[in-house]
Amino acid sequence: MAYSLVTLKTTGCGLPPGPGGLFGAAEGISYLFITSLVSWSVFTKVKSGEGLPEGPGGVLGLAEGLAYLVAIAGIVVLVAQVTEYGYIPNAVPVEGGKCFGV
């Protein structure tokens, strides 16, 4: 998702679909993963008063922290995207769209 955000910030469009839509699919899955992890963390924090457990080797805690950083970066890029380009790219390419129109 971080690479997608950098691409979005510099070009005004997300990642190209790639061969068979592979890059676009990976981009979409990464956004869903980050959103799910942050949502799970917030839900756990509200319910128990603590964040997610660290997990083996601290991997889950690291993933949680990185997910928050990337989510915040996503909000910053979203605001910059609307401010600089005046639009948010479509998640699915559409005919006549500004990014990768079909």
Accessible surface in RSA format (square Angstrom, percent):
REM  Atomic radii and reference values for relative SASA: ProtOr
REM  Chains: A
REM  Algorithm: Lee & Richards
REM  Probe-radius: 1.40
REM  Slices: 20
REM RES _ NUM      All-atoms   Total-Side   Main-Chain    Non-polar    All polar
REM                ABS   REL    ABS   REL    ABS   REL    ABS   REL    ABS   REL
RES MET A   1    45.31  23.5  14.04   9.3  31.27  74.5  14.17  12.0  31.14  41.3
RES ALA A   2    57.39  52.8  53.32  82.3   4.07   9.3  54.54  76.8   2.85   7.6
RES TYR A   3   156.50  73.1 150.17  85.4   6.33  16.5 108.09  81.2  48.41  59.7
RES SER A   4     2.26   1.9   1.66   2.2   0.60   1.4   1.28   2.7   0.98   1.4
RES LEU A   5     9.54   5.3   9.42   6.7   0.13   0.3   9.54   6.7   0.00   0.0
RES VAL A   6    89.47  58.9  86.47  78.3   3.00   7.2  89.47  77.7   0.00   0.0
RES THR A   7    21.52  15.3  18.96  19.2   2.55   6.1  18.48  24.8   3.04   4.6
RES LEU A   8    23.17  12.9  23.17  16.6   0.00   0.0  23.17  16.3   0.00   0.0
RES LYS A   9    79.04  38.6  74.29  45.6   4.74  11.3  54.06  48.7  24.98  26.6
RES THR A  10    94.70  67.4  64.81  65.7  29.88  71.2  62.83  84.4  31.86  48.2
RES THR A  11    80.88  57.5  55.50  56.3  25.38  60.5  60.57  81.4  20.31  30.7
RES GLY A  12     0.02   0.0   0.00   N/A   0.02   0.0   0.02   0.1   0.00   0.0
RES CYS A  13    19.45  14.7  19.45  21.7   0.00   0.0   3.99  10.1  15.46  16.7
RES GLY A  14    14.24  17.6   0.00   N/A  14.24  17.6  11.28  31.0   2.96   6.6
RES LEU A  15    34.08  19.0  26.95  19.3   7.13  17.9  26.95  18.9   7.13  19.2
RES PRO A  16    61.96  45.2  61.96  56.5   0.00   0.0  61.96  51.2   0.00   0.0
RES PRO A  17    49.05  35.7  47.50  43.3   1.55   5.6  49.02  40.5   0.03   0.2
RES GLY A  18    28.41  35.0   0.00   N/A  28.41  35.0  13.66  37.5  14.75  33.0
RES PRO A  19    94.52  68.9  75.26  68.6  19.25  70.0  87.81  72.5   6.71  41.7
RES GLY A  20    92.95 114.6   0.00   N/A  92.95 114.6  46.90 128.7  46.05 103.1
RES GLY A  21    27.86  34.4   0.00   N/A  27.86  34.4  20.54  56.4   7.32  16.4
RES LEU A  22   113.75  63.3 111.03  79.4   2.72   6.8 113.75  79.9   0.00   0.0
RES PHE A  23    96.32  48.2  95.16  58.9   1.16   3.0  96.20  58.3   0.12   0.3
RES GLY A  24    26.84  33.1   0.00   N/A  26.84  33.1  18.07  49.6   8.77  19.6
RES ALA A  25    53.31  49.0  39.48  60.9  13.83  31.5  50.78  71.5   2.53   6.7
RES ALA A  26    58.27  53.6  48.08  74.2  10.19  23.2  53.53  75.4   4.73  12.5
RES GLU A  27    30.19  17.3  25.95  19.6   4.24  10.1  10.82  20.9  19.37  15.8
RES GLY A  28    33.14  40.9   0.00   N/A  33.14  40.9  32.03  87.9   1.11   2.5
RES ILE A  29   115.36  65.6 114.68  85.4   0.68   1.6 114.68  82.6   0.68   1.8
RES SER A  30    27.50  23.2  22.48  30.0   5.02  11.6  26.87  57.2   0.63   0.9
RES TYR A  31    70.05  32.7  69.59  39.6   0.46   1.2  64.57  48.5   5.48   6.8
RES LEU A  32   123.59  68.8 123.05  88.0   0.54   1.4 123.41  86.7   0.18   0.5
RES PHE A  33   118.72  59.4 113.21  70.1   5.52  14.4 118.26  71.7   0.46   1.3
RES ILE A  34    22.58  12.8  22.58  16.8   0.00   0.0  22.58  16.3   0.00   0.0
RES THR A  35    85.33  60.7  80.03  81.1   5.31  12.6  60.74  81.6  24.59  37.2
RES SER A  36    67.99  57.5  59.06  78.8   8.93  20.6  36.88  78.5  31.11  43.6
RES LEU A  37    11.21   6.2   8.42   6.0   2.79   7.0  10.83   7.6   0.38   1.0
RES VAL A  38    27.66  18.2  27.24  24.7   0.42   1.0  27.66  24.0   0.00   0.0
RES SER A  39    61.64  52.1  52.31  69.8   9.33  21.5  36.57  77.9  25.07  35.1
RES TRP A  40   124.58  50.0 118.36  57.3   6.23  14.6 103.11  55.0  21.47  34.8
RES SER A  41     2.00   1.7   2.00   2.7   0.00   0.0   0.00   0.0   2.00   2.8
RES VAL A  42    71.14  46.8  70.40  63.7   0.74   1.8  71.14  61.8   0.00   0.0
RES PHE A  43   126.90  63.5 122.16  75.7   4.74  12.3 126.58  76.7   0.32   0.9
RES THR A  44    27.72  19.7  26.18  26.5   1.54   3.7  23.52  31.6   4.20   6.3
RES LYS A  45   112.17  54.7 108.53  66.6   3.64   8.7  67.84  61.1  44.33  47.2
RES VAL A  46   123.72  81.4  95.05  86.0  28.67  69.1 101.80  88.5  21.92  59.4
RES LYS A  47   158.38  77.3 122.47  75.1  35.91  85.5  79.16  71.2  79.23  84.4
RES SER A  48    73.22  61.9  38.08  50.8  35.13  80.9  46.85  99.8  26.36  36.9
RES GLY A  49    49.24  60.7   0.00   N/A  49.24  60.7  30.36  83.3  18.88  42.3
RES GLU A  50   123.50  70.9 120.93  91.5   2.57   6.1  36.86  71.3  86.64  70.7
RES GLY A  51    30.65  37.8   0.00   N/A  30.65  37.8  14.02  38.5  16.63  37.2
RES LEU A  52    14.70   8.2   0.88   0.6  13.82  34.7   0.88   0.6  13.82  37.2
RES PRO A  53    89.85  65.5  78.13  71.2  11.72  42.6  89.85  74.2   0.00   0.0
RES GLU A  54   127.99  73.5 123.30  93.3   4.70  11.2  43.63  84.4  84.37  68.9
RES GLY A  55    30.63  37.8   0.00   N/A  30.63  37.8  16.51  45.3  14.12  31.6
RES PRO A  56   124.23  90.5 108.72  99.1  15.52  56.4 121.04  99.9   3.19  19.8
RES GLY A  57    85.50 105.4   0.00   N/A  85.50 105.4  43.71 120.0  41.79  93.6
RES GLY A  58    23.42  28.9   0.00   N/A  23.42  28.9  14.96  41.1   8.46  18.9
RES VAL A  59    98.96  65.1  97.88  88.6   1.09   2.6  98.61  85.7   0.35   0.9
RES LEU A  60    42.81  23.8  40.26  28.8   2.55   6.4  42.10  29.6   0.71   1.9
RES GLY A  61    24.84  30.6   0.00   N/A  24.84  30.6  15.84  43.5   9.00  20.2
RES LEU A  62   113.30  63.1 104.37  74.7   8.93  22.4 110.96  77.9   2.34   6.3
RES ALA A  63    30.66  28.2  23.17  35.7   7.49  17.0  28.77  40.5   1.89   5.0
RES GLU A  64    24.61  14.1  24.38  18.4   0.22   0.5   6.94  13.4  17.67  14.4
RES GLY A  65    35.24  43.5   0.00   N/A  35.24  43.5  33.94  93.1   1.30   2.9
RES LEU A  66    91.02  50.7  90.28  64.6   0.74   1.9  90.39  63.5   0.64   1.7
RES ALA A  67     0.98   0.9   0.48   0.7   0.50   1.1   0.56   0.8   0.42   1.1
RES TYR A  68    72.81  34.0  72.81  41.4   0.00   0.0  64.44  48.4   8.36  10.3
RES LEU A  69   116.13  64.7 111.12  79.5   5.02  12.6 111.40  78.2   4.73  12.7
RES VAL A  70    27.81  18.3  26.79  24.3   1.03   2.5  27.81  24.2   0.00   0.0
RES ALA A  71    24.38  22.4  19.78  30.5   4.60  10.5  22.31  31.4   2.06   5.5
RES ILE A  72   102.67  58.4 102.65  76.5   0.02   0.0 102.65  73.9   0.01   0.0
RES ALA A  73    41.71  38.4  36.09  55.7   5.63  12.8  41.41  58.3   0.30   0.8
RES GLY A  74    13.65  16.8   0.00   N/A  13.65  16.8   8.67  23.8   4.97  11.1
RES ILE A  75   110.48  62.9 109.22  81.4   1.26   3.0 110.04  79.2   0.44   1.2
RES VAL A  76    94.09  61.9  89.90  81.4   4.19  10.1  93.00  80.8   1.09   2.9
RES VAL A  77    15.82  10.4  15.70  14.2   0.12   0.3  15.82  13.7   0.00   0.0
RES LEU A  78    79.19  44.1  77.65  55.6   1.54   3.9  78.95  55.4   0.24   0.6
RES VAL A  79    91.47  60.2  87.89  79.6   3.58   8.6  91.19  79.2   0.28   0.8
RES ALA A  80    17.41  16.0  12.27  18.9   5.13  11.7  17.21  24.2   0.20   0.5
RES GLN A  81     3.01   1.7   0.97   0.7   2.03   4.8   2.85   6.1   0.15   0.1
RES VAL A  82    72.46  47.7  66.74  60.4   5.72  13.8  66.74  58.0   5.72  15.5
RES THR A  83   108.32  77.0  75.76  76.8  32.57  77.6  68.28  91.7  40.05  60.5
RES GLU A  84    98.86  56.8  61.82  46.8  37.04  88.2  36.92  71.4  61.95  50.6
RES TYR A  85    79.52  37.1  56.96  32.4  22.56  58.7  47.37  35.6  32.16  39.6
RES GLY A  86    59.45  73.3   0.00   N/A  59.45  73.3  26.74  73.4  32.71  73.3
RES TYR A  87    49.47  23.1  41.55  23.6   7.91  20.6  38.92  29.2  10.54  13.0
RES ILE A  88   104.40  59.4  85.25  63.5  19.15  46.2  85.25  61.4  19.15  52.0
RES PRO A  89    28.47  20.7  12.83  11.7  15.64  56.8  15.96  13.2  12.51  77.7
RES ASN A  90    87.83  60.6  62.64  60.5  25.19  60.7  15.54  37.4  72.29  69.9
RES ALA A  91   108.12  99.4  63.16  97.5  44.96 102.3  74.76 105.3  33.37  88.4
RES VAL A  92   109.24  71.9 106.44  96.4   2.80   6.7 106.95  92.9   2.28   6.2
RES PRO A  93    49.42  36.0  39.24  35.8  10.18  37.0  41.21  34.0   8.21  51.0
RES VAL A  94    67.80  44.6  63.71  57.7   4.09   9.9  67.33  58.5   0.47   1.3
RES GLU A  95   155.82  89.5 130.04  98.4  25.78  61.4  42.93  83.0 112.88  92.2
RES GLY A  96    75.38  93.0   0.00   N/A  75.38  93.0  41.87 114.9  33.51  75.1
RES GLY A  97    22.85  28.2   0.00   N/A  22.85  28.2   9.09  24.9  13.76  30.8
RES LYS A  98   152.82  74.6 113.40  69.6  39.43  93.9  78.91  71.0  73.91  78.7
RES CYS A  99    16.16  12.2   5.87   6.5  10.29  24.2   7.20  18.2   8.96   9.7
RES PHE A 100    84.21  42.1  58.57  36.3  25.63  66.7  71.53  43.4  12.68  36.3
RES GLY A 101    39.42  48.6   0.00   N/A  39.42  48.6   7.20  19.8  32.22  72.2
RES VAL A 102   132.59  87.2  87.13  78.9  45.46 109.5 114.64  99.6  17.95  48.7
END  Absolute sums over single chains surface
CHAIN  1 A     6721.0       5205.2       1515.8       5149.6       1571.4
END  Absolute sums over all chains
TOTAL          6721.0       5205.2       1515.8       5149.6       1571.4
